[in-house]
Amino acid sequence: MPSFNSETFESKGLYSCTVCTGYTEFNKISGGTIMPNITLSIPEDLKKKMDKLPEINWSEVTREVLAEKVRRLVLLKKLDKMLEKSELTEEDAIRLGEKAKEGMLKRYKARGW
């Protein structure tokens, strides 16, 4: 188990807390997986609001947000790769998108929505 190096400092209106240097083993959370740690800097007013919600596991919230952001960026990268040789212009794509919306609207109206 790595040693904990807990520090709290304020710089330029940001609240930073270094929880641990290195890697930490989280038996209960991840079934024994060793995970790297990161340090975030957030505005002090946000930290105060977070402190008023002690029932929230902010580490888990952060993991979920980061995982979703990475998932979306990977998907965008795949789409860019798929479309890199496309001859459609941005205007063509917008026009096709509008036609698709119109078609969906007609279908939903036909179903009584």
Backbone hydrogen bonds in HBPLUS format (Angstrom, degrees):
<---DONOR---> <-ACCEPTOR-->    atom                        ^
c    i                          cat <-CA-CA->   ^        H-A-AA   ^      H-
h    n   atom  resd res      DA  || num        DHA   H-A  angle D-A-AA Bond
n    s   type  num  typ     dist DA aas  dist angle  dist       angle   num
A0007-GLU N   A0018-THR O   3.39 MM  11  5.39 149.1  2.49 135.0 142.8     1
A0018-THR N   A0007-GLU O   3.19 MM  11  5.39 145.6  2.31 139.3 148.7     2
A0009-PHE N   A0016-SER O   3.38 MM   7  5.87 160.0  2.42 150.8 155.6     3
A0016-SER N   A0009-PHE O   3.31 MM   7  5.87 166.9  2.33 170.9 174.1     4
A0011-SER N   A0014-LEU O   3.20 MM   3  5.40 157.8  2.25 143.8 150.3     5
A0014-LEU N   A0011-SER O   2.95 MM   3  5.40 160.4  1.99 117.6 124.1     6
A0044-GLU N   A0013-GLY O   3.27 MM  31  6.19 153.3  2.35 156.4 152.3     7
A0015-TYR N   A0042-ILE O   2.63 MM  27  5.41 169.5  1.64 170.0 167.3     8
A0042-ILE N   A0015-TYR O   3.16 MM  27  5.41 168.6  2.17 142.5 144.0     9
A0024-THR N   A0035-MET O   3.14 MM  11  5.72 165.3  2.16 157.4 157.2    10
A0035-MET N   A0024-THR O   3.07 MM  11  5.72 164.0  2.10 160.1 155.4    11
A0026-PHE N   A0033-THR O   3.39 MM   7  6.15 166.9  2.41 158.7 155.2    12
A0030-SER N   A0026-PHE O   3.11 MM   4  5.76 158.2  2.16 139.3 145.9    13
A0032-GLY N   A0026-PHE O   3.43 MM   6  5.50 157.6  2.48 120.1 118.6    14
A0031-GLY N   A0027-ASN O   3.07 MM   4  4.82 124.5  2.39 130.7 132.4    15
A0046-LEU N   A0043-PRO O   3.09 MM   3  5.41 124.2  2.41 105.0 118.4    16
A0047-LYS N   A0043-PRO O   3.12 MM   4  6.51 158.7  2.17 152.4 158.7    17
A0048-LYS N   A0044-GLU O   2.98 MM   4  6.28 155.2  2.05 152.8 158.9    18
A0049-LYS N   A0045-ASP O   3.15 MM   4  6.40 153.8  2.22 141.0 147.4    19
A0050-MET N   A0046-LEU O   2.88 MM   4  6.17 157.6  1.93 153.8 160.6    20
A0051-ASP N   A0047-LYS O   2.90 MM   4  6.12 152.6  1.98 147.9 155.3    21
A0052-LYS N   A0049-LYS O   3.13 MM   3  5.27 141.0  2.29  99.2 110.2    22
A0053-LEU N   A0050-MET O   2.91 MM   3  5.30 161.0  1.95 115.7 120.4    23
A0056-ILE N   A0053-LEU O   3.14 MM   3  5.87 168.3  2.16 122.7 126.4    24
A0060-GLU N   A0057-ASN O   3.04 MM   3  5.45 119.5  2.43 106.1 119.8    25
A0061-VAL N   A0057-ASN O   3.03 MM   4  6.39 160.7  2.07 153.1 159.2    26
A0062-THR N   A0058-TRP O   2.95 MM   4  6.00 162.0  1.98 142.9 147.7    27
A0063-ARG N   A0059-SER O   2.91 MM   4  6.16 157.1  1.96 145.5 152.0    28
A0064-GLU N   A0060-GLU O   2.94 MM   4  6.17 162.6  1.97 153.7 157.6    29
A0065-VAL N   A0061-VAL O   2.96 MM   4  6.21 161.8  2.00 153.1 158.0    30
A0066-LEU N   A0062-THR O   2.91 MM   4  6.05 168.0  1.92 154.7 158.1    31
A0067-ALA N   A0063-ARG O   2.88 MM   4  6.01 159.9  1.92 148.9 155.0    32
A0068-GLU N   A0064-GLU O   2.99 MM   4  6.15 159.0  2.03 147.7 152.9    33
A0069-LYS N   A0065-VAL O   2.95 MM   4  6.15 159.8  1.99 149.6 155.5    34
A0070-VAL N   A0066-LEU O   2.92 MM   4  6.11 164.2  1.94 153.6 157.5    35
A0071-ARG N   A0067-ALA O   2.91 MM   4  6.09 158.8  1.96 145.7 152.0    36
A0072-ARG N   A0068-GLU O   2.98 MM   4  6.21 161.5  2.01 151.5 155.4    37
A0073-LEU N   A0069-LYS O   2.95 MM   4  6.19 161.0  1.99 150.5 156.1    38
A0074-VAL N   A0070-VAL O   2.88 MM   4  6.04 160.0  1.92 155.7 160.6    39
A0075-LEU N   A0071-ARG O   3.04 MM   4  6.23 157.0  2.10 144.2 150.7    40
A0076-LEU N   A0072-ARG O   2.87 MM   4  6.16 160.7  1.91 151.2 156.5    41
A0077-LYS N   A0073-LEU O   2.91 MM   4  6.09 152.9  1.99 144.0 151.6    42
A0078-LYS N   A0074-VAL O   2.96 MM   4  6.25 153.8  2.03 147.3 154.1    43
A0079-LEU N   A0075-LEU O   2.88 MM   4  6.18 159.6  1.92 153.0 158.9    44
A0080-ASP N   A0076-LEU O   2.83 MM   4  6.05 159.8  1.87 149.5 155.1    45
A0081-LYS N   A0077-LYS O   3.01 MM   4  6.22 156.2  2.07 143.6 150.0    46
A0082-MET N   A0078-LYS O   2.91 MM   4  6.20 156.7  1.96 149.3 155.7    47
A0083-LEU N   A0079-LEU O   2.91 MM   4  6.08 147.0  2.02 148.5 157.5    48
A0084-GLU N   A0080-ASP O   2.92 MM   4  5.74 109.3  2.43 142.6 157.0    49
A0086-SER N   A0083-LEU O   2.97 MM   3  5.06 164.9  1.99 112.9 117.1    50
A0093-ALA N   A0089-THR O   3.04 MM   4  6.37 159.9  2.08 152.0 156.6    51
A0094-ILE N   A0090-GLU O   2.93 MM   4  6.23 154.8  2.00 149.1 156.1    52
A0095-ARG N   A0091-GLU O   2.90 MM   4  6.11 163.8  1.93 151.4 155.8    53
A0096-LEU N   A0092-ASP O   2.90 MM   4  6.16 160.4  1.93 152.7 158.0    54
A0097-GLY N   A0093-ALA O   2.91 MM   4  6.07 153.4  1.98 143.6 151.4    55
A0098-GLU N   A0094-ILE O   2.92 MM   4  6.21 155.1  1.99 151.9 158.0    56
A0099-LYS N   A0095-ARG O   3.05 MM   4  6.35 157.3  2.11 147.6 153.4    57
A0100-ALA N   A0096-LEU O   2.95 MM   4  6.20 154.7  2.01 147.7 154.6    58
A0101-LYS N   A0097-GLY O   2.97 MM   4  6.25 155.9  2.03 147.9 154.3    59
A0102-GLU N   A0098-GLU O   2.95 MM   4  6.22 159.1  2.00 149.7 155.2    60
A0103-GLY N   A0099-LYS O   2.95 MM   4  6.20 157.5  2.00 148.1 154.1    61
A0104-MET N   A0100-ALA O   2.94 MM   4  6.21 156.8  2.00 150.0 156.1    62
A0105-LEU N   A0101-LYS O   2.90 MM   4  6.11 159.0  1.94 151.3 157.2    63
A0106-LYS N   A0102-GLU O   2.99 MM   4  6.28 158.2  2.04 149.4 154.7    64
A0107-ARG N   A0103-GLY O   3.07 MM   4  6.33 159.0  2.11 146.1 151.6    65
A0108-TYR N   A0104-MET O   2.91 MM   4  6.19 163.7  1.94 155.5 159.4    66
A0109-LYS N   A0105-LEU O   2.92 MM   4  6.10 158.9  1.96 150.4 156.5    67
A0110-ALA N   A0106-LYS O   2.92 MM   4  6.09 155.0  1.98 147.8 154.7    68
A0111-ARG N   A0107-ARG O   3.09 MM   4  6.36 136.8  2.29 140.3 151.5    69
A0111-ARG N   A0108-TYR O   3.17 MM   3  5.09 128.5  2.45  92.4 105.8    70
A0113-TRP N   A0108-TYR O   2.94 MM   5  5.33 163.2  1.97 156.7 151.1    71
A0112-GLY N   A0109-LYS O   2.96 MM   3  5.00 152.5  2.04 101.3 110.1    72
